[in-house]
């Protein structure tokens, strides 16, 4: 898949569809070493060339596994992004909440958005990945969902610390581009207006079900020349399983009634046009000119071929016209 982003943009994504490496960090389920290598090799051979990870994913395991594989392919054939805001330390007997990670490295994450903490995080990432430089680094999870009442403090800390560190690294050529990765559109907009960010990774806020980023983030991003990378295109599950599945989730919880009703309307339009719901979910974000890439989390080889099939599925204009009437 060739890069077809606008020529004036600074980030050259090696593919518009990206591999999200949270799964190989054992998100939700254990993934053995051999299985992680297999899914990464399958992704690369299928044409995926953008790989996104973070220290949080498996408490360092995702970066470690990703680096082990990517060092076997030409560095100039791939785009790699990671994140800052946490580094890992030995717990030394302290209890550690491993959360959603089934079999992570037994390390303790420490939130730190300071200048020195950002440098420490990137040093650890470089050691795990085995790369001396980075294509794109996001400031990770500076939002209300993650920090609650401490959000304002964390925002100020990240702009005074993490942003300055990444900007210095960008100016020195050690980081090609910098961004912010959050789940809240108004928070992303605040970052875009506060600094010079090359990209925003926005999760779950520009999907078939939730267009809110188009109102609160995209106008500011367009003014600033900031690219958009979307994640969470299935809104954590409901657009992958379908709204009538008993285990359907929306933003990692039970979907509210209005979301189920909206998803059912979308599913009916899909059925009428013979379009898989998942294909519409993957392709929808690319209809906006600011969206340069979409990252999908994958930990099974068969998911690679299936997602690419949905990504390439022909969708008629009449379908999108009817979808727009839903609002």
Phi and psi in degrees as GROMACS dihedral restraints (atoms count N, CA, C in turn):
[ dihedral_restraints ]
;  ai    aj    ak    al  type     phi  dphi    fc
    3     4     5     6     1   -75.7    20    10
    4     5     6     7     1   150.9    20    10
    6     7     8     9     1   -73.3    20    10
    7     8     9    10     1   123.0    20    10
    9    10    11    12     1  -126.4    20    10
   10    11    12    13     1    34.6    20    10
   12    13    14    15     1   -74.0    20    10
   13    14    15    16     1   162.1    20    10
   15    16    17    18     1   -61.5    20    10
   16    17    18    19     1   144.9    20    10
   18    19    20    21     1   -66.7    20    10
   19    20    21    22     1   -21.9    20    10
   21    22    23    24     1   -81.5    20    10
   22    23    24    25     1    -7.0    20    10
   24    25    26    27     1   -82.6    20    10
   25    26    27    28     1   153.2    20    10
   27    28    29    30     1   -91.1    20    10
   28    29    30    31     1   -21.2    20    10
   30    31    32    33     1   -91.8    20    10
   31    32    33    34     1   126.7    20    10
   33    34    35    36     1  -104.6    20    10
   34    35    36    37     1    88.8    20    10
   36    37    38    39     1   -69.7    20    10
   37    38    39    40     1   128.9    20    10
   39    40    41    42     1   -71.8    20    10
   40    41    42    43     1   -17.1    20    10
   42    43    44    45     1  -155.0    20    10
   43    44    45    46     1   149.7    20    10
   45    46    47    48     1   -77.4    20    10
   46    47    48    49     1   -27.4    20    10
   48    49    50    51     1   -95.9    20    10
   49    50    51    52     1   123.5    20    10
   51    52    53    54     1  -109.3    20    10
   52    53    54    55     1   155.0    20    10
   54    55    56    57     1   -94.0    20    10
   55    56    57    58     1   115.2    20    10
   57    58    59    60     1   -86.1    20    10
   58    59    60    61     1   120.8    20    10
   60    61    62    63     1   -94.2    20    10
   61    62    63    64     1    19.9    20    10
   63    64    65    66     1   -66.8    20    10
   64    65    66    67     1   -36.2    20    10
   66    67    68    69     1   -62.1    20    10
   67    68    69    70     1   -40.7    20    10
   69    70    71    72     1   -73.9    20    10
   70    71    72    73     1    -6.6    20    10
   72    73    74    75     1   -88.1    20    10
   73    74    75    76     1    10.0    20    10
   75    76    77    78     1    71.8    20    10
   76    77    78    79     1    40.3    20    10
   78    79    80    81     1   -66.1    20    10
   79    80    81    82     1   121.1    20    10
   81    82    83    84     1    74.0    20    10
   82    83    84    85     1   -32.9    20    10
   84    85    86    87     1  -149.1    20    10
   85    86    87    88     1   155.8    20    10
   87    88    89    90     1   -71.5    20    10
   88    89    90    91     1   138.7    20    10
   90    91    92    93     1  -127.8    20    10
   91    92    93    94     1   109.4    20    10
   93    94    95    96     1   -63.0    20    10
   94    95    96    97     1   161.9    20    10
   96    97    98    99     1   -55.1    20    10
   97    98    99   100     1   -47.0    20    10
   99   100   101   102     1   -62.8    20    10
  100   101   102   103     1   -38.4    20    10
  102   103   104   105     1   -67.7    20    10
  103   104   105   106     1   -36.8    20    10
  105   106   107   108     1   -64.4    20    10
  106   107   108   109     1   -43.8    20    10
  108   109   110   111     1   -62.2    20    10
  109   110   111   112     1   -39.9    20    10
  111   112   113   114     1   -64.9    20    10
  112   113   114   115     1   -43.8    20    10
  114   115   116   117     1   -69.1    20    10
  115   116   117   118     1   -35.2    20    10
  117   118   119   120     1   -67.9    20    10
  118   119   120   121     1   -42.8    20    10
  120   121   122   123     1   -63.9    20    10
  121   122   123   124     1   -40.5    20    10
  123   124   125   126     1   -63.0    20    10
  124   125   126   127     1   -41.5    20    10
  126   127   128   129     1   -63.3    20    10
  127   128   129   130     1   -46.3    20    10
  129   130   131   132     1   -64.6    20    10
  130   131   132   133     1   -45.2    20    10
  132   133   134   135     1   -64.9    20    10
  133   134   135   136     1   -27.2    20    10
  135   136   137   138     1   -81.3    20    10
  136   137   138   139     1    -8.6    20    10
  138   139   140   141     1   110.2    20    10
  139   140   141   142     1     0.3    20    10
  141   142   143   144     1   -74.2    20    10
  142   143   144   145     1   128.7    20    10
  144   145   146   147     1  -129.0    20    10
  145   146   147   148     1    -2.9    20    10
  147   148   149   150     1  -107.5    20    10
  148   149   150   151     1   123.0    20    10
  150   151   152   153     1  -122.7    20    10
  151   152   153   154     1   126.6    20    10
  153   154   155   156     1  -118.9    20    10
  154   155   156   157     1   136.1    20    10
  156   157   158   159     1  -143.3    20    10
  157   158   159   160     1  -173.0    20    10
  159   160   161   162     1  -166.9    20    10
  160   161   162   163     1   152.0    20    10
  162   163   164   165     1   -57.3    20    10
  163   164   165   166     1   -34.4    20    10
  165   166   167   168     1   -60.8    20    10
  166   167   168   169     1   -33.4    20    10
  168   169   170   171     1   -67.9    20    10
  169   170   171   172     1   104.8    20    10
  171   172   173   174     1    70.7    20    10
  172   173   174   175     1    18.8    20    10
  174   175   176   177     1    52.5    20    10
  175   176   177   178     1    45.9    20    10
  177   178   179   180     1   105.1    20    10
  178   179   180   181     1   -16.0    20    10
  180   181   182   183     1   -67.0    20    10
  181   182   183   184     1   -39.1    20    10
  183   184   185   186     1   -61.1    20    10
  184   185   186   187     1   -47.9    20    10
  186   187   188   189     1   -62.4    20    10
  187   188   189   190     1   -40.9    20    10
  189   190   191   192     1   -61.6    20    10
  190   191   192   193     1   -47.3    20    10
  192   193   194   195     1   -69.4    20    10
  193   194   195   196     1   -40.3    20    10
  195   196   197   198     1   -63.1    20    10
  196   197   198   199     1   -44.3    20    10
  198   199   200   201     1   -63.8    20    10
  199   200   201   202     1   -39.4    20    10
  201   202   203   204     1   -59.3    20    10
  202   203   204   205     1   -38.3    20    10
  204   205   206   207     1   -80.6    20    10
  205   206   207   208     1   -48.1    20    10
  207   208   209   210     1   -65.5    20    10
  208   209   210   211     1   -21.9    20    10
  210   211   212   213     1   -71.5    20    10
  211   212   213   214     1    -6.0    20    10
  213   214   215   216     1   -94.9    20    10
  214   215   216   217     1    -2.5    20    10
  216   217   218   219     1  -119.0    20    10
  217   218   219   220     1   160.7    20    10
  219   220   221   222     1   -59.9    20    10
  220   221   222   223     1   128.0    20    10
  222   223   224   225     1   -60.5    20    10
  223   224   225   226     1   -35.8    20    10
  225   226   227   228     1   -77.7    20    10
  226   227   228   229     1     0.5    20    10
  228   229   230   231     1   -92.9    20    10
  229   230   231   232     1    -4.4    20    10
  231   232   233   234     1  -131.2    20    10
  232   233   234   235     1   155.3    20    10
  234   235   236   237     1  -111.9    20    10
  235   236   237   238     1   128.2    20    10
  237   238   239   240     1  -123.9    20    10
  238   239   240   241     1   129.6    20    10
  240   241   242   243     1  -124.3    20    10
  241   242   243   244     1   145.2    20    10
  243   244   245   246     1  -135.4    20    10
  244   245   246   247     1  -170.5    20    10
  246   247   248   249     1  -138.5    20    10
  247   248   249   250     1   161.3    20    10
  249   250   251   252     1  -128.2    20    10
  250   251   252   253     1   164.3    20    10
  252   253   254   255     1   130.6    20    10
  253   254   255   256     1   -18.5    20    10
  255   256   257   258     1  -139.0    20    10
  256   257   258   259     1   144.9    20    10
  258   259   260   261     1  -128.4    20    10
  259   260   261   262     1   167.5    20    10
  261   262   263   264     1  -108.2    20    10
  262   263   264   265     1   141.4    20    10
  264   265   266   267     1  -135.9    20    10
  265   266   267   268     1   155.1    20    10
  267   268   269   270     1   -63.0    20    10
  268   269   270   271     1   137.1    20    10
  270   271   272   273     1   -72.5    20    10
  271   272   273   274     1   -21.5    20    10
  273   274   275   276     1    48.8    20    10
  274   275   276   277     1    47.3    20    10
  276   277   278   279     1    88.6    20    10
  277   278   279   280     1   -10.5    20    10
  279   280   281   282     1   -73.2    20    10
  280   281   282   283     1   145.6    20    10
  282   283   284   285     1   -67.5    20    10
  283   284   285   286     1   142.3    20    10
  285   286   287   288     1  -124.9    20    10
  286   287   288   289     1   129.6    20    10
  288   289   290   291     1   -87.6    20    10
  289   290   291   292     1   109.9    20    10
  291   292   293   294     1   -87.6    20    10
  292   293   294   295     1    -1.0    20    10
  294   295   296   297     1    54.5    20    10
  295   296   297   298     1  -124.3    20    10
  297   298   299   300     1   -85.4    20    10
  298   299   300   301     1    -0.7    20    10
  300   301   302   303     1   -89.2    20    10
  301   302   303   304     1   120.1    20    10
  303   304   305   306     1   -73.1    20    10
  304   305   306   307     1   -39.5    20    10
  306   307   308   309     1  -148.3    20    10
  307   308   309   310     1    65.4    20    10
  309   310   311   312     1   -80.9    20    10
  310   311   312   313     1   173.7    20    10
  312   313   314   315     1   -64.6    20    10
  313   314   315   316     1   143.5    20    10
  315   316   317   318     1   -83.4    20    10
  316   317   318   319     1    61.7    20    10
  318   319   320   321     1  -119.7    20    10
  319   320   321   322     1   159.0    20    10
  321   322   323   324     1  -105.3    20    10
  322   323   324   325     1   123.5    20    10
  324   325   326   327     1   -77.9    20    10
  325   326   327   328     1   139.3    20    10
  327   328   329   330     1  -121.4    20    10
  328   329   330   331     1   121.6    20    10
  330   331   332   333     1   -68.9    20    10
  331   332   333   334     1   131.7    20    10
  333   334   335   336     1  -162.1    20    10
  334   335   336   337     1   107.9    20    10
  336   337   338   339     1  -104.0    20    10
  337   338   339   340     1    15.7    20    10
  339   340   341   342     1   -74.2    20    10
  340   341   342   343     1   170.5    20    10
  342   343   344   345     1   -60.2    20    10
  343   344   345   346     1   -52.4    20    10
  345   346   347   348     1   -67.3    20    10
  346   347   348   349     1   -37.2    20    10
  348   349   350   351     1   -64.0    20    10
  349   350   351   352     1   -35.7    20    10
  351   352   353   354     1   -66.4    20    10
  352   353   354   355     1   -43.7    20    10
  354   355   356   357     1   -62.7    20    10
  355   356   357   358     1   -40.3    20    10
  357   358   359   360     1   -63.6    20    10
  358   359   360   361     1   -43.4    20    10
  360   361   362   363     1   -59.8    20    10
  361   362   363   364     1   -44.4    20    10
  363   364   365   366     1   -70.1    20    10
  364   365   366   367     1   -33.6    20    10
  366   367   368   369     1   -62.1    20    10
  367   368   369   370     1   -43.1    20    10
  369   370   371   372     1   -64.9    20    10
  370   371   372   373     1   -42.7    20    10
  372   373   374   375     1   -61.6    20    10
  373   374   375   376     1   -41.8    20    10
  375   376   377   378     1   -61.8    20    10
  376   377   378   379     1   -39.5    20    10
  378   379   380   381     1   -66.0    20    10
  379   380   381   382     1   -39.7    20    10
  381   382   383   384     1   -73.4    20    10
  382   383   384   385     1   -44.4    20    10
  384   385   386   387     1   -76.7    20    10
  385   386   387   388     1   -31.0    20    10
  387   388   389   390     1    81.5    20    10
  388   389   390   391     1    19.3    20    10
  390   391   392   393     1  -111.0    20    10
  391   392   393   394     1   137.4    20    10
  393   394   395   396     1   -81.1    20    10
  394   395   396   397     1   -16.1    20    10
  396   397   398   399     1  -140.9    20    10
  397   398   399   400     1   173.4    20    10
  399   400   401   402     1  -133.7    20    10
  400   401   402   403     1   145.2    20    10
  402   403   404   405     1   -77.1    20    10
  403   404   405   406     1   -40.0    20    10
  405   406   407   408     1  -155.0    20    10
  406   407   408   409     1   131.8    20    10
  408   409   410   411     1  -126.6    20    10
  409   410   411   412     1   127.2    20    10
  411   412   413   414     1  -102.5    20    10
  412   413   414   415     1   142.1    20    10
  414   415   416   417     1   -77.7    20    10
  415   416   417   418     1   125.7    20    10
  417   418   419   420     1  -106.4    20    10
  418   419   420   421     1   130.5    20    10
  420   421   422   423     1    63.1    20    10
  421   422   423   424     1    36.9    20    10
  423   424   425   426     1   -90.1    20    10
  424   425   426   427     1    82.6    20    10
  426   427   428   429     1  -150.1    20    10
  427   428   429   430     1   171.7    20    10
  429   430   431   432     1   -68.3    20    10
  430   431   432   433     1   -36.5    20    10
  432   433   434   435     1   -58.3    20    10
  433   434   435   436     1   -41.1    20    10
  435   436   437   438     1   -81.5    20    10
  436   437   438   439     1   -40.1    20    10
  438   439   440   441     1  -114.2    20    10
  439   440   441   442     1    -8.6    20    10
  441   442   443   444     1    55.8    20    10
  442   443   444   445     1  -126.6    20    10
  444   445   446   447     1   -66.6    20    10
  445   446   447   448     1   -17.4    20    10
  447   448   449   450     1   -86.9    20    10
  448   449   450   451     1     3.2    20    10
  450   451   452   453     1   -56.7    20    10
  451   452   453   454     1   -47.6    20    10
  453   454   455   456     1   -60.1    20    10
  454   455   456   457     1   -43.5    20    10
  456   457   458   459     1   -61.9    20    10
  457   458   459   460     1   -43.9    20    10
  459   460   461   462     1   -66.0    20    10
  460   461   462   463     1   -36.2    20    10
  462   463   464   465     1   -62.1    20    10
  463   464   465   466     1   -49.4    20    10
  465   466   467   468     1   -61.0    20    10
  466   467   468   469     1   -42.4    20    10
  468   469   470   471     1   -62.0    20    10
  469   470   471   472     1   -41.6    20    10
  471   472   473   474     1   -71.7    20    10
  472   473   474   475     1   -35.3    20    10
  474   475   476   477     1   -72.3    20    10
  475   476   477   478     1   -37.6    20    10
  477   478   479   480     1   -77.6    20    10
  478   479   480   481     1   -28.1    20    10
  480   481   482   483     1  -109.5    20    10
  481   482   483   484     1   -72.2    20    10
  483   484   485   486     1   -60.5    20    10
  484   485   486   487     1   -44.0    20    10
  486   487   488   489     1   -62.8    20    10
  487   488   489   490     1   -44.7    20    10
  489   490   491   492     1   -62.7    20    10
  490   491   492   493     1   -40.1    20    10
  492   493   494   495     1   -64.4    20    10
  493   494   495   496     1   -47.1    20    10
  495   496   497   498     1   -67.4    20    10
  496   497   498   499     1   -36.8    20    10
  498   499   500   501     1   -65.1    20    10
  499   500   501   502     1   -40.1    20    10
  501   502   503   504     1   -63.0    20    10
  502   503   504   505     1   -42.1    20    10
  504   505   506   507     1   -66.4    20    10
  505   506   507   508     1   -36.2    20    10
  507   508   509   510     1   -66.0    20    10
  508   509   510   511     1   -44.5    20    10
  510   511   512   513     1   -62.7    20    10
  511   512   513   514     1   -32.7    20    10
  513   514   515   516     1   -83.8    20    10
  514   515   516   517     1    -6.6    20    10
  516   517   518   519     1    86.2    20    10
  517   518   519   520     1     7.0    20    10
  519   520   521   522     1   -83.9    20    10
  520   521   522   523     1   -21.1    20    10
  522   523   524   525     1  -128.1    20    10
  523   524   525   526     1   124.9    20    10
  525   526   527   528     1   -73.9    20    10
  526   527   528   529     1   -36.1    20    10
  528   529   530   531     1  -151.7    20    10
  529   530   531   532     1   154.1    20    10
  531   532   533   534     1  -129.8    20    10
  532   533   534   535     1   154.9    20    10
  534   535   536   537     1  -156.1    20    10
  535   536   537   538     1  -170.6    20    10
  537   538   539   540     1  -134.8    20    10
  538   539   540   541     1   139.0    20    10
  540   541   542   543     1  -122.2    20    10
  541   542   543   544     1   110.7    20    10
  543   544   545   546     1  -141.9    20    10
  544   545   546   547     1   174.8    20    10
  546   547   548   549     1  -106.7    20    10
  547   548   549   550     1    -1.8    20    10
  549   550   551   552     1  -121.2    20    10
  550   551   552   553     1   122.6    20    10
  552   553   554   555     1   -64.0    20    10
  553   554   555   556     1   -39.4    20    10
  555   556   557   558     1   -70.1    20    10
  556   557   558   559     1   -31.2    20    10
  558   559   560   561     1   -66.7    20    10
  559   560   561   562     1   -44.0    20    10
  561   562   563   564     1   -60.2    20    10
  562   563   564   565     1   -42.0    20    10
  564   565   566   567     1   -60.9    20    10
  565   566   567   568     1   -40.7    20    10
  567   568   569   570     1   -60.9    20    10
  568   569   570   571     1   -40.8    20    10
  570   571   572   573     1   -64.1    20    10
  571   572   573   574     1   -46.1    20    10
  573   574   575   576     1   -59.0    20    10
  574   575   576   577     1   -36.8    20    10
  576   577   578   579     1   -80.4    20    10
  577   578   579   580     1   -16.9    20    10
  579   580   581   582     1   -94.1    20    10
  580   581   582   583     1   -19.4    20    10
  582   583   584   585     1  -150.1    20    10
  583   584   585   586     1  -173.0    20    10
  585   586   587   588     1  -106.0    20    10
  586   587   588   589     1    94.1    20    10
  588   589   590   591     1  -105.4    20    10
  589   590   591   592     1   136.7    20    10
  591   592   593   594     1   -79.5    20    10
  592   593   594   595     1   -29.3    20    10
  594   595   596   597     1  -151.4    20    10
  595   596   597   598     1   153.6    20    10
  597   598   599   600     1  -124.4    20    10
  598   599   600   601     1   128.6    20    10
  600   601   602   603     1   -96.7    20    10
  601   602   603   604     1   113.6    20    10
  603   604   605   606     1  -112.5    20    10
  604   605   606   607     1   123.8    20    10
  606   607   608   609     1  -104.2    20    10
  607   608   609   610     1   120.9    20    10
  609   610   611   612     1    78.7    20    10
  610   611   612   613     1    -0.2    20    10
  612   613   614   615     1  -108.2    20    10
  613   614   615   616     1     4.2    20    10
  615   616   617   618     1  -139.7    20    10
  616   617   618   619     1    84.5    20    10
  618   619   620   621     1  -137.3    20    10
  619   620   621   622     1   176.7    20    10
  621   622   623   624     1   -56.4    20    10
  622   623   624   625     1   -31.0    20    10
  624   625   626   627     1   -94.6    20    10
  625   626   627   628     1   -24.9    20    10
  627   628   629   630     1  -137.9    20    10
  628   629   630   631     1   109.6    20    10
  630   631   632   633     1  -103.0    20    10
  631   632   633   634     1    12.8    20    10
  633   634   635   636     1   -59.3    20    10
  634   635   636   637     1   -31.4    20    10
  636   637   638   639     1   -63.1    20    10
  637   638   639   640     1   -25.5    20    10
  639   640   641   642     1   -65.8    20    10
  640   641   642   643     1   -24.6    20    10
  642   643   644   645     1   -94.1    20    10
  643   644   645   646     1   -43.8    20    10
  645   646   647   648     1   -97.6    20    10
  646   647   648   649     1   -24.2    20    10
  648   649   650   651     1  -107.2    20    10
  649   650   651   652     1   -47.2    20    10
  651   652   653   654     1   -60.4    20    10
  652   653   654   655     1   -41.3    20    10
  654   655   656   657     1   -59.1    20    10
  655   656   657   658     1   -41.5    20    10
  657   658   659   660     1   -68.4    20    10
  658   659   660   661     1   -38.8    20    10
  660   661   662   663     1   -65.0    20    10
  661   662   663   664     1   -40.9    20    10
  663   664   665   666     1   -65.1    20    10
  664   665   666   667     1   -41.1    20    10
  666   667   668   669     1   -63.0    20    10
  667   668   669   670     1   -37.0    20    10
  669   670   671   672     1   -87.9    20    10
  670   671   672   673     1    -8.8    20    10
  672   673   674   675     1    73.6    20    10
  673   674   675   676     1    29.9    20    10
  675   676   677   678     1   -94.5    20    10
  676   677   678   679     1   131.2    20    10
  678   679   680   681     1   -80.4    20    10
  679   680   681   682     1   156.5    20    10
  681   682   683   684     1  -114.0    20    10
  682   683   684   685     1   129.4    20    10
  684   685   686   687     1  -113.9    20    10
  685   686   687   688     1   124.7    20    10
  687   688   689   690     1   -98.6    20    10
  688   689   690   691     1   146.1    20    10
  690   691   692   693     1  -135.5    20    10
  691   692   693   694     1   168.3    20    10
  693   694   695   696     1    64.1    20    10
  694   695   696   697     1    38.9    20    10
  696   697   698   699     1   -65.2    20    10
  697   698   699   700     1   -20.2    20    10
  699   700   701   702     1   -95.7    20    10
  700   701   702   703     1     7.8    20    10
  702   703   704   705     1    50.5    20    10
  703   704   705   706     1    43.4    20    10
  705   706   707   708     1    74.1    20    10
  706   707   708   709     1     0.6    20    10
  708   709   710   711     1   156.7    20    10
  709   710   711   712     1   -35.6    20    10
  711   712   713   714     1   -62.7    20    10
  712   713   714   715     1   -30.8    20    10
  714   715   716   717     1   -87.4    20    10
  715   716   717   718     1    -4.8    20    10
  717   718   719   720     1   -97.2    20    10
  718   719   720   721     1   -43.3    20    10
  720   721   722   723     1   -86.9    20    10
  721   722   723   724     1   -22.5    20    10
  723   724   725   726     1    95.7    20    10
  724   725   726   727     1   149.8    20    10
  726   727   728   729     1   -69.1    20    10
  727   728   729   730     1   -18.2    20    10
  729   730   731   732     1   -94.3    20    10
  730   731   732   733     1     0.0    20    10
  732   733   734   735     1   -70.0    20    10
  733   734   735   736     1   137.4    20    10
  735   736   737   738     1   -61.7    20    10
  736   737   738   739     1   -29.9    20    10
  738   739   740   741     1  -101.0    20    10
  739   740   741   742     1    17.1    20    10
  741   742   743   744     1   -60.4    20    10
  742   743   744   745     1   136.9    20    10
  744   745   746   747     1  -124.4    20    10
  745   746   747   748     1   154.0    20    10
  747   748   749   750     1  -132.6    20    10
  748   749   750   751     1   120.1    20    10
  750   751   752   753     1    50.5    20    10
  751   752   753   754     1    45.9    20    10
  753   754   755   756     1    67.8    20    10
  754   755   756   757     1    21.1    20    10
  756   757   758   759     1  -145.8    20    10
  757   758   759   760     1  -177.5    20    10
  759   760   761   762     1   -67.8    20    10
  760   761   762   763     1   131.2    20    10
  762   763   764   765     1   -71.1    20    10
  763   764   765   766     1   136.3    20    10
  765   766   767   768     1   -69.5    20    10
  766   767   768   769     1   164.0    20    10
  768   769   770   771     1   -59.8    20    10
  769   770   771   772     1   -40.1    20    10
  771   772   773   774     1   -67.4    20    10
  772   773   774   775     1   -32.2    20    10
  774   775   776   777     1   -70.9    20    10
  775   776   777   778     1   -41.9    20    10
  777   778   779   780     1   -60.9    20    10
  778   779   780   781     1   -44.0    20    10
  780   781   782   783     1   -63.1    20    10
  781   782   783   784     1   -42.4    20    10
  783   784   785   786     1   -65.9    20    10
  784   785   786   787     1   -43.0    20    10
  786   787   788   789     1   -63.7    20    10
  787   788   789   790     1   -36.3    20    10
  789   790   791   792     1   -65.6    20    10
  790   791   792   793     1   -38.5    20    10
  792   793   794   795     1   -63.5    20    10
  793   794   795   796     1   -43.1    20    10
  795   796   797   798     1   -63.6    20    10
  796   797   798   799     1   -43.6    20    10
  798   799   800   801     1   -61.5    20    10
  799   800   801   802     1   -36.4    20    10
  801   802   803   804     1   -66.3    20    10
  802   803   804   805     1   -39.6    20    10
  804   805   806   807     1   -64.0    20    10
  805   806   807   808     1   -42.1    20    10
  807   808   809   810     1   -58.5    20    10
  808   809   810   811     1   -47.0    20    10
  810   811   812   813     1   -62.2    20    10
  811   812   813   814     1   -40.2    20    10
  813   814   815   816     1   -65.0    20    10
  814   815   816   817     1   -30.3    20    10
  816   817   818   819     1  -101.9    20    10
  817   818   819   820     1     2.0    20    10
  819   820   821   822     1    67.2    20    10
  820   821   822   823     1    33.3    20    10
  822   823   824   825     1  -109.8    20    10
  823   824   825   826     1   123.8    20    10
  825   826   827   828     1   -60.0    20    10
  826   827   828   829     1   135.7    20    10
  828   829   830   831     1   -55.4    20    10
  829   830   831   832     1   -38.8    20    10
  831   832   833   834     1   -67.2    20    10
  832   833   834   835     1   -36.0    20    10
  834   835   836   837     1   -64.6    20    10
  835   836   837   838     1   -42.7    20    10
  837   838   839   840     1   -63.7    20    10
  838   839   840   841     1   -38.8    20    10
  840   841   842   843     1   -64.7    20    10
  841   842   843   844     1   -41.2    20    10
  843   844   845   846     1   -71.3    20    10
  844   845   846   847     1   -40.1    20    10
  846   847   848   849     1   -82.9    20    10
  847   848   849   850     1   -24.6    20    10
  849   850   851   852     1   -52.2    20    10
  850   851   852   853     1   -50.3    20    10
  852   853   854   855     1   -59.8    20    10
  853   854   855   856     1   -30.1    20    10
  855   856   857   858     1   -72.0    20    10
  856   857   858   859     1    -6.8    20    10
  858   859   860   861     1   -74.5    20    10
  859   860   861   862     1   -14.6    20    10
  861   862   863   864     1   -94.4    20    10
  862   863   864   865     1   135.3    20    10
  864   865   866   867     1   -65.2    20    10
  865   866   867   868     1   -22.6    20    10
  867   868   869   870     1   -80.1    20    10
  868   869   870   871     1   -17.2    20    10
  870   871   872   873     1   -81.8    20    10
  871   872   873   874     1   116.1    20    10
  873   874   875   876     1   -96.1    20    10
  874   875   876   877     1   -29.4    20    10
  876   877   878   879     1  -155.4    20    10
  877   878   879   880     1   158.2    20    10
  879   880   881   882     1  -130.3    20    10
  880   881   882   883     1   134.3    20    10
  882   883   884   885     1  -107.6    20    10
  883   884   885   886     1   126.6    20    10
  885   886   887   888     1  -115.9    20    10
  886   887   888   889     1   130.7    20    10
  888   889   890   891     1   -75.9    20    10
  889   890   891   892     1   127.7    20    10
  891   892   893   894     1  -142.3    20    10
  892   893   894   895     1   133.0    20    10
  894   895   896   897     1  -132.2    20    10
  895   896   897   898     1     4.7    20    10
  897   898   899   900     1  -124.9    20    10
  898   899   900   901     1   134.2    20    10
  900   901   902   903     1   -55.7    20    10
  901   902   903   904     1   -37.4    20    10
  903   904   905   906     1   -66.4    20    10
  904   905   906   907     1   -22.3    20    10
  906   907   908   909     1   -69.7    20    10
  907   908   909   910     1   -27.0    20    10
  909   910   911   912     1   -61.7    20    10
  910   911   912   913     1   -55.0    20    10
  912   913   914   915     1   -62.5    20    10
  913   914   915   916     1   -39.4    20    10
  915   916   917   918     1   -65.7    20    10
  916   917   918   919     1   -44.4    20    10
  918   919   920   921     1   -66.5    20    10
  919   920   921   922     1   -38.0    20    10
  921   922   923   924     1   -66.1    20    10
  922   923   924   925     1   -36.6    20    10
  924   925   926   927     1   -63.1    20    10
  925   926   927   928     1   -43.7    20    10
  927   928   929   930     1   -66.9    20    10
  928   929   930   931     1   -37.6    20    10
  930   931   932   933     1   -61.5    20    10
  931   932   933   934     1   -32.9    20    10
  933   934   935   936     1   -99.3    20    10
  934   935   936   937     1    -1.2    20    10
  936   937   938   939     1   -63.5    20    10
  937   938   939   940     1   128.5    20    10
  939   940   941   942     1   -68.1    20    10
  940   941   942   943     1   130.6    20    10
  942   943   944   945     1  -124.4    20    10
  943   944   945   946     1   122.5    20    10
  945   946   947   948     1   -72.6    20    10
  946   947   948   949     1   153.7    20    10
  948   949   950   951     1   -58.9    20    10
  949   950   951   952     1   -34.5    20    10
  951   952   953   954     1   -59.5    20    10
  952   953   954   955     1   -32.8    20    10
  954   955   956   957     1   -63.7    20    10
  955   956   957   958     1   -49.5    20    10
  957   958   959   960     1   -65.0    20    10
  958   959   960   961     1   -35.9    20    10
  960   961   962   963     1   -61.6    20    10
  961   962   963   964     1   -40.5    20    10
  963   964   965   966     1   -72.1    20    10
  964   965   966   967     1   -36.4    20    10
  966   967   968   969     1   -60.4    20    10
  967   968   969   970     1   -39.0    20    10
  969   970   971   972     1   -63.9    20    10
  970   971   972   973     1   -25.8    20    10
  972   973   974   975     1   -70.9    20    10
  973   974   975   976     1   -20.1    20    10
  975   976   977   978     1   -72.5    20    10
  976   977   978   979     1   -30.0    20    10
